Amino acid sequence: MPIHFGTDGWRAVISDSFTFSNLRMVSQAIADAVASDHWDKTDSVDEKKIVIGYDTRFLSDRFAGEVARVLAANGFSVLLAQSDSPTPAISYAVKKNNAIAGVMITASHNAPRYNGMKLKGAFGGSALPEQCRRVEVYINDNEEQARGPNLMDFNKARDAGLIQKFNPLPAYFDHLRTLINTDIIADNPQRFVADAMYGSGRGVIKAFLQGTGCEIHEIRGEMNPGFGGIHPEPIAKNLGALASAVSSGFGNFGVVTDGDADRIGAMDERGNFVDPHKIMALSLKYLVEKRGMSGSVVRTVSTTRMIDRLAKRYGMKVHETPVGFNHIADIMMNEDVLIGGEESGGISFKGHIPEGDGPIMGLLLVEMLAASGKSLGAMVDELLEDVGPAFYERVDLRLSRPVAKAEMTDYLTQNAPAEIGGEKVAEISQRDGVKYIMSDDSWLLVRPSGTEPVLRVYAEGRTQEMVKSLLGYGQKVAESVS
């Protein structure tokens, strides 16, 4: 089975396709791509330095060591994390250490049987699509020429100084202190639950807030490569443990990060899930109204239009991108962006790297609560009263056959309804799939999966009934194309 190295790197099932031998092959292709003339090189970057990190999954530390052996054998000097670390801490380490690239061993929020690799660019975000394509080219070239990977003994590489272990957290924390106001937090210390979902965000928020007087009860922070049998994705159905901890009185609210801590979620004092749409809208409001910050706003096509309503009030430009943080990062690197984010929980703001970061957004939420003196539930209620109401739901509908994106886009555009749920379809967007935007700002997005026969249907309505109508229309679409 050919290895597909996409813009989100490579993910596969452990011991099926994700094996040591395939990993060595991909690592060699990364070494070849980074060394080639096609890789983006600037004067300030050390062309021979690469940072490697890993999450808490089964064998992730061993896989990271193997990548280091291949890169060392190719003449790179490797900074290897000494323990599991959040993806954003590794991405920041790439930029901080002027490394030319970074490799993170993780399958992010995927099921426990998966592992994977994410490739990072020198700027501290996901490698550019062109760089990832280059890696795939070298994988295929090396296979055709029957070229095996170069490999160096780990201890010899360490003795030669080609592999050095390091702790990415101190520099990452120093950087976060320039973006999070710990004085505000110390003036009104919060009592909350931090849920690491057994991922590599474990201990991070708690360690950063040491000395602020906050009382933090961490759950699912021990090493458990099976993630307790769940997908380490911070969505409501996976957060029973967090809801229990909050309702048992261990904290007044909860923050949660995913398997590699590049996504954020939260829970209010009543046990209600506070999704990334609301977190991003609250953050935008706080950064503008309380910190007096400015810039444009970037959100994916599947993210709440509460963002647009706030931006309009502040006179800010909104960029809508296809799904995937790499599209947000492109704009963050080329423009003065205040905040960028997506519905799955990857969010970042001005001054930080162009990368989704769970810990920093969790900490910003703590700062907002400390500054407001209100409960999280009250803050969300105020937000919805101000720029809501906004009800959101997403479903994945199985199809009997795979459907090409272009075919689906044509079908949905040509057969667009005049109205759904009593509201006129005011606008049709084809940025990523097809999005029907209603006259009351409700919307329905239909996107076929690029990898399986699944239709992803996203809906945001001004009432629960409207969301039902929108999803019902999505269901009809799925039935008609199956």
C-alpha beads as a LAMMPS data file, in Angstrom:
LAMMPS data file: protein, C-alpha beads

482 atoms
481 bonds

1 atom types
1 bond types

-500.0 500.0 xlo xhi
-500.0 500.0 ylo yhi
-500.0 500.0 zlo zhi

Masses

1 110.0

Atoms # bond

1 1 1 0.000 0.000 0.000
2 1 1 1.584 3.329 -1.054
3 1 1 2.344 5.836 1.715
4 1 1 0.448 9.061 1.230
5 1 1 2.224 11.992 2.870
6 1 1 -0.425 14.733 2.858
7 1 1 -0.554 18.264 4.252
8 1 1 -1.254 16.785 7.673
9 1 1 1.667 14.367 7.294
10 1 1 1.159 10.603 7.484
11 1 1 -1.134 8.537 9.695
12 1 1 -1.621 4.782 9.688
13 1 1 -2.503 1.842 11.920
14 1 1 0.371 0.724 14.176
15 1 1 1.980 -2.556 12.999
16 1 1 -0.179 -2.554 9.862
17 1 1 1.280 0.273 7.737
18 1 1 2.823 2.251 10.577
19 1 1 5.880 0.040 11.066
20 1 1 9.516 0.779 11.916
21 1 1 10.559 -0.087 8.377
22 1 1 7.986 2.265 6.739
23 1 1 8.833 4.955 9.278
24 1 1 12.541 4.728 8.358
25 1 1 11.598 5.038 4.690
26 1 1 9.497 8.172 5.319
27 1 1 12.267 9.625 7.535
28 1 1 14.781 9.152 4.708
29 1 1 12.399 10.944 2.320
30 1 1 12.118 13.819 4.825
31 1 1 15.933 13.991 5.037
32 1 1 16.163 14.063 1.214
33 1 1 13.416 16.694 0.877
34 1 1 14.899 19.000 3.529
35 1 1 18.388 18.700 2.016
36 1 1 17.095 19.414 -1.516
37 1 1 17.023 22.757 -3.324
38 1 1 13.212 22.617 -3.235
39 1 1 13.112 23.201 0.520
40 1 1 12.582 26.784 1.662
41 1 1 15.921 27.988 3.111
42 1 1 16.685 31.378 4.665
43 1 1 19.879 32.893 6.085
44 1 1 18.652 32.801 9.700
45 1 1 17.936 29.060 9.631
46 1 1 20.407 26.294 10.490
47 1 1 20.009 23.992 7.481
48 1 1 21.357 21.019 9.420
49 1 1 19.162 21.246 12.530
50 1 1 15.857 19.346 12.972
51 1 1 13.643 19.101 16.074
52 1 1 11.789 15.868 16.921
53 1 1 8.938 15.446 19.408
54 1 1 6.372 12.762 20.206
55 1 1 3.073 12.187 22.011
56 1 1 1.872 9.521 24.488
57 1 1 0.814 6.864 21.962
58 1 1 2.070 3.286 21.908
59 1 1 5.761 3.248 20.857
60 1 1 5.824 7.009 20.029
61 1 1 9.103 7.480 21.973
62 1 1 10.707 4.547 20.128
63 1 1 9.449 5.789 16.756
64 1 1 10.899 9.248 17.495
65 1 1 14.270 7.681 18.334
66 1 1 14.219 5.826 15.011
67 1 1 13.523 9.039 13.057
68 1 1 16.466 10.628 14.909
69 1 1 18.780 7.753 13.854
70 1 1 17.865 8.224 10.168
71 1 1 18.264 12.019 10.263
72 1 1 21.591 11.758 12.126
73 1 1 22.842 9.293 9.502
74 1 1 21.999 11.926 6.888
75 1 1 24.208 14.494 8.633
76 1 1 21.504 16.438 10.487
77 1 1 21.936 17.449 14.111
78 1 1 18.786 16.458 15.948
79 1 1 17.143 17.992 19.009
80 1 1 15.035 15.152 20.417
81 1 1 12.427 15.865 23.120
82 1 1 13.278 14.046 26.343
83 1 1 9.636 13.133 27.028
84 1 1 6.194 13.378 25.412
85 1 1 5.377 17.000 24.555
86 1 1 2.527 19.038 23.027
87 1 1 2.766 19.548 19.262
88 1 1 2.711 23.378 19.659
89 1 1 5.683 23.211 22.084
90 1 1 7.663 21.262 19.452
91 1 1 6.601 23.678 16.690
92 1 1 7.708 26.609 18.838
93 1 1 11.046 24.836 19.506
94 1 1 11.638 24.606 15.730
95 1 1 11.303 28.372 15.397
96 1 1 13.130 29.212 18.637
97 1 1 16.137 27.022 17.756
98 1 1 16.280 28.278 14.128
99 1 1 15.867 24.686 12.943
100 1 1 15.048 24.050 9.304
101 1 1 12.251 21.586 10.122
102 1 1 10.529 19.593 12.827
103 1 1 8.971 16.135 13.059
104 1 1 6.218 15.289 15.541
105 1 1 5.308 11.630 16.090
106 1 1 1.554 11.730 16.698
107 1 1 -1.783 10.710 15.249
108 1 1 -3.341 13.722 17.013
109 1 1 -6.983 12.959 17.915
110 1 1 -7.217 9.655 15.984
111 1 1 -8.136 6.331 17.602
112 1 1 -5.449 4.641 19.789
113 1 1 -4.527 2.059 17.125
114 1 1 -3.124 4.834 14.887
115 1 1 0.165 6.642 14.950
116 1 1 1.586 9.210 12.579
117 1 1 4.052 11.957 11.724
118 1 1 3.509 15.682 11.340
119 1 1 6.116 17.726 9.489
120 1 1 6.865 21.283 10.640
121 1 1 8.360 24.224 8.757
122 1 1 11.064 26.576 10.070
123 1 1 8.417 29.238 10.856
124 1 1 6.866 27.078 13.611
125 1 1 3.779 25.743 11.850
126 1 1 2.783 22.820 9.639
127 1 1 5.056 22.358 6.629
128 1 1 3.693 23.901 3.439
129 1 1 1.689 21.644 1.059
130 1 1 4.526 21.896 -1.498
131 1 1 7.047 20.668 1.118
132 1 1 4.805 17.707 1.998
133 1 1 4.397 16.846 -1.701
134 1 1 8.184 16.881 -2.002
135 1 1 8.459 14.247 0.764
136 1 1 5.998 12.024 -1.125
137 1 1 8.058 12.406 -4.313
138 1 1 11.188 11.198 -2.480
139 1 1 9.318 8.257 -0.902
140 1 1 8.346 7.081 -4.413
141 1 1 11.792 7.819 -5.919
142 1 1 13.606 5.886 -3.198
143 1 1 11.249 2.917 -3.614
144 1 1 11.757 2.875 -7.394
145 1 1 15.540 2.977 -7.009
146 1 1 15.397 0.395 -4.186
147 1 1 17.255 2.909 -1.988
148 1 1 17.031 2.001 1.669
149 1 1 17.306 4.546 4.481
150 1 1 20.623 5.595 6.015
151 1 1 20.734 4.527 9.652
152 1 1 23.097 5.348 12.513
153 1 1 23.466 3.685 15.900
154 1 1 21.592 5.829 18.451
155 1 1 24.358 5.891 21.079
156 1 1 27.056 6.638 18.494
157 1 1 24.941 9.508 17.170
158 1 1 24.567 10.869 20.735
159 1 1 28.299 10.542 21.396
160 1 1 29.001 12.410 18.150
161 1 1 26.612 15.189 19.248
162 1 1 24.259 14.499 16.318
163 1 1 21.384 13.643 18.667
164 1 1 20.818 15.819 21.745
165 1 1 17.918 15.426 24.105
166 1 1 16.169 18.587 25.287
167 1 1 13.125 19.802 27.205
168 1 1 10.941 22.028 24.976
169 1 1 8.748 23.322 27.820
170 1 1 10.914 26.032 29.517
171 1 1 11.327 28.084 26.303
172 1 1 7.673 27.480 25.368
173 1 1 6.565 28.688 28.834
174 1 1 8.795 31.797 28.582
175 1 1 7.084 32.594 25.284
176 1 1 3.583 31.963 26.697
177 1 1 4.314 34.388 29.542
178 1 1 4.556 37.165 26.937
179 1 1 1.049 36.274 25.679
180 1 1 -0.843 35.279 28.844
181 1 1 -1.265 37.785 31.692
182 1 1 -0.467 35.741 34.808
183 1 1 -0.903 38.852 37.015
184 1 1 -4.622 38.959 36.141
185 1 1 -4.890 35.250 36.933
186 1 1 -2.981 35.629 40.244
187 1 1 -5.330 38.479 41.273
188 1 1 -8.322 36.155 40.919
189 1 1 -7.028 32.543 41.023
190 1 1 -9.328 30.014 39.387
191 1 1 -10.359 26.567 40.561
192 1 1 -10.798 24.237 37.600
193 1 1 -10.318 20.772 36.105
194 1 1 -7.699 20.178 33.389
195 1 1 -8.435 17.109 31.250
196 1 1 -5.421 15.939 29.213
197 1 1 -7.351 12.976 27.688
198 1 1 -4.170 10.922 28.363
199 1 1 -2.425 13.024 25.687
200 1 1 0.842 14.951 25.633
201 1 1 -0.780 18.085 27.073
202 1 1 -0.675 16.341 30.451
203 1 1 0.678 18.513 33.244
204 1 1 1.303 21.477 30.934
205 1 1 -1.455 23.921 31.973
206 1 1 -0.954 22.996 35.644
207 1 1 2.827 23.513 35.440
208 1 1 2.479 26.876 33.691
209 1 1 0.087 28.221 36.343
210 1 1 2.243 27.145 39.291
211 1 1 2.619 30.054 41.683
212 1 1 -0.547 31.870 40.541
213 1 1 -2.698 30.434 43.341
214 1 1 -4.932 28.489 40.947
215 1 1 -6.260 25.146 42.188
216 1 1 -6.054 22.718 39.294
217 1 1 -7.372 19.178 39.468
218 1 1 -5.932 17.235 36.532
219 1 1 -7.723 14.157 35.209
220 1 1 -6.564 11.608 32.621
221 1 1 -3.012 12.864 33.011
222 1 1 -1.296 9.504 33.541
223 1 1 0.418 7.552 30.754
224 1 1 -2.189 5.407 28.982
225 1 1 -1.344 4.713 25.318
226 1 1 -4.824 3.221 24.810
227 1 1 -6.421 6.548 25.851
228 1 1 -8.896 4.649 28.057
229 1 1 -10.495 3.210 24.919
230 1 1 -11.689 6.540 23.484
231 1 1 -10.531 8.794 20.652
232 1 1 -8.558 11.589 22.370
233 1 1 -10.714 14.214 20.642
234 1 1 -12.232 16.989 22.804
235 1 1 -15.871 16.642 21.728
236 1 1 -18.860 16.280 24.061
237 1 1 -19.322 12.494 23.725
238 1 1 -15.720 11.834 24.899
239 1 1 -15.898 14.074 27.956
240 1 1 -17.952 12.092 30.470
241 1 1 -14.955 12.009 32.835
242 1 1 -14.624 15.808 32.713
243 1 1 -18.364 16.332 33.281
244 1 1 -18.172 13.991 36.314
245 1 1 -15.148 15.812 37.766
246 1 1 -16.828 19.233 37.428
247 1 1 -20.167 18.014 38.831
248 1 1 -18.310 16.321 41.731
249 1 1 -16.979 19.735 42.742
250 1 1 -13.318 19.342 41.652
251 1 1 -13.502 22.651 39.786
252 1 1 -15.825 25.447 38.639
253 1 1 -15.178 24.678 34.971
254 1 1 -12.990 22.421 32.826
255 1 1 -10.482 22.806 29.989
256 1 1 -9.528 19.890 27.770
257 1 1 -6.789 19.254 25.185
258 1 1 -6.611 16.468 22.576
259 1 1 -4.030 13.692 22.049
260 1 1 -1.186 16.017 21.012
261 1 1 -2.600 19.202 22.617
262 1 1 -3.091 21.283 19.474
263 1 1 -6.865 21.464 20.073
264 1 1 -8.974 22.947 22.856
265 1 1 -12.417 22.366 24.360
266 1 1 -14.042 23.455 27.638
267 1 1 -16.899 22.683 30.018
268 1 1 -18.927 25.117 32.096
269 1 1 -19.981 24.781 35.742
270 1 1 -23.249 23.079 34.700
271 1 1 -21.450 20.338 32.769
272 1 1 -22.265 21.860 29.349
273 1 1 -19.616 21.415 26.655
274 1 1 -18.240 24.779 25.482
275 1 1 -17.192 24.135 21.891
276 1 1 -14.335 25.819 19.971
277 1 1 -16.822 28.117 18.162
278 1 1 -17.708 29.740 21.480
279 1 1 -14.096 29.699 22.734
280 1 1 -12.913 31.491 19.585
281 1 1 -15.746 34.058 19.741
282 1 1 -15.111 34.735 23.459
283 1 1 -11.368 35.093 22.746
284 1 1 -11.948 37.546 19.888
285 1 1 -14.242 39.639 22.114
286 1 1 -11.699 39.642 24.962
287 1 1 -8.652 40.436 22.807
288 1 1 -10.418 43.427 21.227
289 1 1 -12.508 44.782 24.101
290 1 1 -10.196 44.121 27.068
291 1 1 -6.719 44.049 25.525
292 1 1 -7.394 46.614 22.793
293 1 1 -5.790 44.433 20.109
294 1 1 -6.526 44.639 16.389
295 1 1 -5.935 42.792 13.107
296 1 1 -7.929 40.621 10.753
297 1 1 -9.742 37.403 11.665
298 1 1 -9.373 34.029 9.953
299 1 1 -11.791 31.138 10.283
300 1 1 -12.467 27.974 8.299
301 1 1 -15.624 27.514 6.250
302 1 1 -17.036 25.235 8.999
303 1 1 -16.598 27.743 11.861
304 1 1 -19.314 29.889 13.472
305 1 1 -20.551 33.132 11.932
306 1 1 -20.677 34.653 15.429
307 1 1 -17.071 35.537 14.496
308 1 1 -18.323 37.501 11.464
309 1 1 -20.903 39.382 13.528
310 1 1 -18.256 40.411 16.075
311 1 1 -15.733 41.346 13.369
312 1 1 -18.335 43.531 11.633
313 1 1 -18.892 45.422 14.895
314 1 1 -15.130 45.940 15.330
315 1 1 -14.601 46.906 11.678
316 1 1 -12.337 43.892 11.088
317 1 1 -11.786 41.929 7.921
318 1 1 -12.782 38.216 8.011
319 1 1 -11.006 35.608 5.874
320 1 1 -12.848 32.330 5.282
321 1 1 -10.585 29.386 4.380
322 1 1 -11.051 25.722 3.454
323 1 1 -10.973 23.244 6.364
324 1 1 -7.455 22.656 7.771
325 1 1 -5.213 24.830 9.934
326 1 1 -2.562 25.066 7.189
327 1 1 -4.907 27.435 5.278
328 1 1 -5.233 29.638 8.375
329 1 1 -1.446 29.576 8.896
330 1 1 -0.845 30.823 5.316
331 1 1 -2.799 34.012 6.076
332 1 1 -1.316 34.379 9.587
333 1 1 2.178 34.437 8.075
334 1 1 1.333 37.016 5.423
335 1 1 -0.991 39.412 7.190
336 1 1 -1.626 41.123 10.528
337 1 1 -4.028 38.518 11.968
338 1 1 -5.500 38.896 15.451
339 1 1 -6.959 35.389 15.751
340 1 1 -7.334 32.348 13.520
341 1 1 -9.199 29.137 14.234
342 1 1 -11.300 26.190 13.155
343 1 1 -14.313 24.310 14.500
344 1 1 -12.249 21.290 15.538
345 1 1 -10.443 23.357 18.204
346 1 1 -7.194 24.486 16.540
347 1 1 -6.896 28.199 17.444
348 1 1 -3.987 30.658 17.707
349 1 1 -3.678 34.422 18.126
350 1 1 -1.368 37.364 17.417
351 1 1 2.208 37.052 18.688
352 1 1 2.124 33.251 18.678
353 1 1 3.203 30.674 16.081
354 1 1 0.799 29.905 13.184
355 1 1 -0.294 26.636 14.784
356 1 1 -3.347 25.409 16.698
357 1 1 -2.424 25.436 20.393
358 1 1 -4.592 23.838 23.095
359 1 1 -2.625 24.965 26.185
360 1 1 -2.415 28.648 25.184
361 1 1 -6.144 28.826 24.404
362 1 1 -6.960 27.055 27.686
363 1 1 -4.779 29.581 29.522
364 1 1 -6.387 32.520 27.691
365 1 1 -9.771 31.168 28.816
366 1 1 -8.513 31.081 32.420
367 1 1 -7.308 34.690 32.041
368 1 1 -10.686 35.773 30.616
369 1 1 -12.545 34.184 33.535
370 1 1 -10.175 35.732 36.081
371 1 1 -10.605 39.166 34.469
372 1 1 -14.403 38.961 34.251
373 1 1 -15.102 37.535 37.712
374 1 1 -17.969 35.614 36.085
375 1 1 -18.610 31.912 35.584
376 1 1 -17.928 30.334 32.182
377 1 1 -21.651 29.580 31.788
378 1 1 -22.518 33.243 32.379
379 1 1 -19.880 34.389 29.855
380 1 1 -21.269 32.013 27.210
381 1 1 -24.854 33.166 27.936
382 1 1 -23.773 36.798 27.487
383 1 1 -21.995 35.969 24.233
384 1 1 -25.075 34.224 22.828
385 1 1 -27.303 37.105 23.914
386 1 1 -24.909 39.505 22.209
387 1 1 -24.129 37.794 18.866
388 1 1 -26.184 34.615 19.022
389 1 1 -28.212 32.627 19.289
390 1 1 -26.064 30.027 17.563
391 1 1 -26.689 26.280 17.724
392 1 1 -24.222 24.019 15.973
393 1 1 -24.087 20.374 15.011
394 1 1 -22.026 18.185 12.739
395 1 1 -22.804 14.698 11.434
396 1 1 -20.872 12.288 9.213
397 1 1 -23.208 10.371 6.884
398 1 1 -22.045 7.127 5.265
399 1 1 -22.572 6.801 1.512
400 1 1 -22.883 3.583 -0.488
401 1 1 -20.149 4.849 -2.859
402 1 1 -17.332 7.424 -2.717
403 1 1 -18.307 10.754 -4.289
404 1 1 -15.778 13.052 -5.946
405 1 1 -15.653 16.568 -4.501
406 1 1 -16.130 18.208 -7.906
407 1 1 -19.159 16.019 -8.695
408 1 1 -20.727 16.816 -5.313
409 1 1 -20.029 20.543 -5.652
410 1 1 -21.705 20.645 -9.095
411 1 1 -24.698 18.645 -7.859
412 1 1 -25.248 20.830 -4.763
413 1 1 -24.807 24.079 -6.694
414 1 1 -27.134 23.117 -9.566
415 1 1 -29.784 21.691 -7.217
416 1 1 -29.606 24.449 -4.602
417 1 1 -32.885 24.895 -2.723
418 1 1 -34.676 28.252 -2.613
419 1 1 -35.146 27.886 1.134
420 1 1 -34.529 25.528 4.075
421 1 1 -36.524 25.606 7.321
422 1 1 -38.465 28.667 6.207
423 1 1 -35.368 30.783 5.543
424 1 1 -34.235 31.827 2.057
425 1 1 -30.857 30.637 0.769
426 1 1 -29.138 34.027 0.432
427 1 1 -25.664 32.920 -0.686
428 1 1 -23.864 29.818 -1.969
429 1 1 -20.144 29.354 -1.268
430 1 1 -17.913 26.742 -2.927
431 1 1 -14.785 27.377 -0.887
432 1 1 -14.634 23.793 0.405
433 1 1 -17.629 21.646 -0.492
434 1 1 -20.826 23.687 -0.784
435 1 1 -22.185 26.038 1.866
436 1 1 -25.714 27.419 1.804
437 1 1 -25.934 30.640 3.826
438 1 1 -29.485 31.580 4.867
439 1 1 -31.010 35.052 5.127
440 1 1 -30.854 34.855 8.963
441 1 1 -27.100 33.902 8.918
442 1 1 -27.818 30.191 9.590
443 1 1 -25.809 27.924 7.303
444 1 1 -25.383 24.371 6.036
445 1 1 -22.049 23.012 4.775
446 1 1 -21.791 19.713 2.880
447 1 1 -18.302 18.300 2.205
448 1 1 -17.469 14.837 0.865
449 1 1 -14.525 13.182 2.642
450 1 1 -11.460 12.902 0.446
451 1 1 -10.542 9.474 1.849
452 1 1 -13.763 7.495 2.517
453 1 1 -17.409 7.279 1.324
454 1 1 -18.610 9.797 3.894
455 1 1 -20.475 13.073 3.593
456 1 1 -19.564 15.574 6.309
457 1 1 -22.531 17.794 7.115
458 1 1 -22.141 20.900 9.319
459 1 1 -24.990 23.165 10.394
460 1 1 -25.327 26.337 12.430
461 1 1 -28.815 27.716 13.088
462 1 1 -30.402 30.510 15.104
463 1 1 -32.701 27.876 16.689
464 1 1 -32.433 24.143 17.446
465 1 1 -35.319 23.610 14.988
466 1 1 -33.335 25.333 12.251
467 1 1 -30.326 23.065 12.916
468 1 1 -32.664 20.035 12.624
469 1 1 -34.030 21.340 9.292
470 1 1 -30.515 21.960 7.943
471 1 1 -29.244 18.518 8.994
472 1 1 -32.443 16.958 7.604
473 1 1 -31.679 18.568 4.245
474 1 1 -28.125 17.197 4.448
475 1 1 -29.576 13.709 5.102
476 1 1 -31.743 14.010 1.947
477 1 1 -28.644 14.986 -0.065
478 1 1 -26.801 11.892 1.218
479 1 1 -29.747 9.654 0.255
480 1 1 -30.002 11.176 -3.226
481 1 1 -26.312 10.660 -4.095
482 1 1 -25.926 7.196 -2.518

Bonds

1 1 1 2
2 1 2 3
3 1 3 4
4 1 4 5
5 1 5 6
6 1 6 7
7 1 7 8
8 1 8 9
9 1 9 10
10 1 10 11
11 1 11 12
12 1 12 13
13 1 13 14
14 1 14 15
15 1 15 16
16 1 16 17
17 1 17 18
18 1 18 19
19 1 19 20
20 1 20 21
21 1 21 22
22 1 22 23
23 1 23 24
24 1 24 25
25 1 25 26
26 1 26 27
27 1 27 28
28 1 28 29
29 1 29 30
30 1 30 31
31 1 31 32
32 1 32 33
33 1 33 34
34 1 34 35
35 1 35 36
36 1 36 37
37 1 37 38
38 1 38 39
39 1 39 40
40 1 40 41
41 1 41 42
42 1 42 43
43 1 43 44
44 1 44 45
45 1 45 46
46 1 46 47
47 1 47 48
48 1 48 49
49 1 49 50
50 1 50 51
51 1 51 52
52 1 52 53
53 1 53 54
54 1 54 55
55 1 55 56
56 1 56 57
57 1 57 58
58 1 58 59
59 1 59 60
60 1 60 61
61 1 61 62
62 1 62 63
63 1 63 64
64 1 64 65
65 1 65 66
66 1 66 67
67 1 67 68
68 1 68 69
69 1 69 70
70 1 70 71
71 1 71 72
72 1 72 73
73 1 73 74
74 1 74 75
75 1 75 76
76 1 76 77
77 1 77 78
78 1 78 79
79 1 79 80
80 1 80 81
81 1 81 82
82 1 82 83
83 1 83 84
84 1 84 85
85 1 85 86
86 1 86 87
87 1 87 88
88 1 88 89
89 1 89 90
90 1 90 91
91 1 91 92
92 1 92 93
93 1 93 94
94 1 94 95
95 1 95 96
96 1 96 97
97 1 97 98
98 1 98 99
99 1 99 100
100 1 100 101
101 1 101 102
102 1 102 103
103 1 103 104
104 1 104 105
105 1 105 106
106 1 106 107
107 1 107 108
108 1 108 109
109 1 109 110
110 1 110 111
111 1 111 112
112 1 112 113
113 1 113 114
114 1 114 115
115 1 115 116
116 1 116 117
117 1 117 118
118 1 118 119
119 1 119 120
120 1 120 121
121 1 121 122
122 1 122 123
123 1 123 124
124 1 124 125
125 1 125 126
126 1 126 127
127 1 127 128
128 1 128 129
129 1 129 130
130 1 130 131
131 1 131 132
132 1 132 133
133 1 133 134
134 1 134 135
135 1 135 136
136 1 136 137
137 1 137 138
138 1 138 139
139 1 139 140
140 1 140 141
141 1 141 142
142 1 142 143
143 1 143 144
144 1 144 145
145 1 145 146
146 1 146 147
147 1 147 148
148 1 148 149
149 1 149 150
150 1 150 151
151 1 151 152
152 1 152 153
153 1 153 154
154 1 154 155
155 1 155 156
156 1 156 157
157 1 157 158
158 1 158 159
159 1 159 160
160 1 160 161
161 1 161 162
162 1 162 163
163 1 163 164
164 1 164 165
165 1 165 166
166 1 166 167
167 1 167 168
168 1 168 169
169 1 169 170
170 1 170 171
171 1 171 172
172 1 172 173
173 1 173 174
174 1 174 175
175 1 175 176
176 1 176 177
177 1 177 178
178 1 178 179
179 1 179 180
180 1 180 181
181 1 181 182
182 1 182 183
183 1 183 184
184 1 184 185
185 1 185 186
186 1 186 187
187 1 187 188
188 1 188 189
189 1 189 190
190 1 190 191
191 1 191 192
192 1 192 193
193 1 193 194
194 1 194 195
195 1 195 196
196 1 196 197
197 1 197 198
198 1 198 199
199 1 199 200
200 1 200 201
201 1 201 202
202 1 202 203
203 1 203 204
204 1 204 205
205 1 205 206
206 1 206 207
207 1 207 208
208 1 208 209
209 1 209 210
210 1 210 211
211 1 211 212
212 1 212 213
213 1 213 214
214 1 214 215
215 1 215 216
216 1 216 217
217 1 217 218
218 1 218 219
219 1 219 220
220 1 220 221
221 1 221 222
222 1 222 223
223 1 223 224
224 1 224 225
225 1 225 226
226 1 226 227
227 1 227 228
228 1 228 229
229 1 229 230
230 1 230 231
231 1 231 232
232 1 232 233
233 1 233 234
234 1 234 235
235 1 235 236
236 1 236 237
237 1 237 238
238 1 238 239
239 1 239 240
240 1 240 241
241 1 241 242
242 1 242 243
243 1 243 244
244 1 244 245
245 1 245 246
246 1 246 247
247 1 247 248
248 1 248 249
249 1 249 250
250 1 250 251
251 1 251 252
252 1 252 253
253 1 253 254
254 1 254 255
255 1 255 256
256 1 256 257
257 1 257 258
258 1 258 259
259 1 259 260
260 1 260 261
261 1 261 262
262 1 262 263
263 1 263 264
264 1 264 265
265 1 265 266
266 1 266 267
267 1 267 268
268 1 268 269
269 1 269 270
270 1 270 271
271 1 271 272
272 1 272 273
273 1 273 274
274 1 274 275
275 1 275 276
276 1 276 277
277 1 277 278
278 1 278 279
279 1 279 280
280 1 280 281
281 1 281 282
282 1 282 283
283 1 283 284
284 1 284 285
285 1 285 286
286 1 286 287
287 1 287 288
288 1 288 289
289 1 289 290
290 1 290 291
291 1 291 292
292 1 292 293
293 1 293 294
294 1 294 295
295 1 295 296
296 1 296 297
297 1 297 298
298 1 298 299
299 1 299 300
300 1 300 301
301 1 301 302
302 1 302 303
303 1 303 304
304 1 304 305
305 1 305 306
306 1 306 307
307 1 307 308
308 1 308 309
309 1 309 310
310 1 310 311
311 1 311 312
312 1 312 313
313 1 313 314
314 1 314 315
315 1 315 316
316 1 316 317
317 1 317 318
318 1 318 319
319 1 319 320
320 1 320 321
321 1 321 322
322 1 322 323
323 1 323 324
324 1 324 325
325 1 325 326
326 1 326 327
327 1 327 328
328 1 328 329
329 1 329 330
330 1 330 331
331 1 331 332
332 1 332 333
333 1 333 334
334 1 334 335
335 1 335 336
336 1 336 337
337 1 337 338
338 1 338 339
339 1 339 340
340 1 340 341
341 1 341 342
342 1 342 343
343 1 343 344
344 1 344 345
345 1 345 346
346 1 346 347
347 1 347 348
348 1 348 349
349 1 349 350
350 1 350 351
351 1 351 352
352 1 352 353
353 1 353 354
354 1 354 355
355 1 355 356
356 1 356 357
357 1 357 358
358 1 358 359
359 1 359 360
360 1 360 361
361 1 361 362
362 1 362 363
363 1 363 364
364 1 364 365
365 1 365 366
366 1 366 367
367 1 367 368
368 1 368 369
369 1 369 370
370 1 370 371
371 1 371 372
372 1 372 373
373 1 373 374
374 1 374 375
375 1 375 376
376 1 376 377
377 1 377 378
378 1 378 379
379 1 379 380
380 1 380 381
381 1 381 382
382 1 382 383
383 1 383 384
384 1 384 385
385 1 385 386
386 1 386 387
387 1 387 388
388 1 388 389
389 1 389 390
390 1 390 391
391 1 391 392
392 1 392 393
393 1 393 394
394 1 394 395
395 1 395 396
396 1 396 397
397 1 397 398
398 1 398 399
399 1 399 400
400 1 400 401
401 1 401 402
402 1 402 403
403 1 403 404
404 1 404 405
405 1 405 406
406 1 406 407
407 1 407 408
408 1 408 409
409 1 409 410
410 1 410 411
411 1 411 412
412 1 412 413
413 1 413 414
414 1 414 415
415 1 415 416
416 1 416 417
417 1 417 418
418 1 418 419
419 1 419 420
420 1 420 421
421 1 421 422
422 1 422 423
423 1 423 424
424 1 424 425
425 1 425 426
426 1 426 427
427 1 427 428
428 1 428 429
429 1 429 430
430 1 430 431
431 1 431 432
432 1 432 433
433 1 433 434
434 1 434 435
435 1 435 436
436 1 436 437
437 1 437 438
438 1 438 439
439 1 439 440
440 1 440 441
441 1 441 442
442 1 442 443
443 1 443 444
444 1 444 445
445 1 445 446
446 1 446 447
447 1 447 448
448 1 448 449
449 1 449 450
450 1 450 451
451 1 451 452
452 1 452 453
453 1 453 454
454 1 454 455
455 1 455 456
456 1 456 457
457 1 457 458
458 1 458 459
459 1 459 460
460 1 460 461
461 1 461 462
462 1 462 463
463 1 463 464
464 1 464 465
465 1 465 466
466 1 466 467
467 1 467 468
468 1 468 469
469 1 469 470
470 1 470 471
471 1 471 472
472 1 472 473
473 1 473 474
474 1 474 475
475 1 475 476
476 1 476 477
477 1 477 478
478 1 478 479
479 1 479 480
480 1 480 481
481 1 481 482
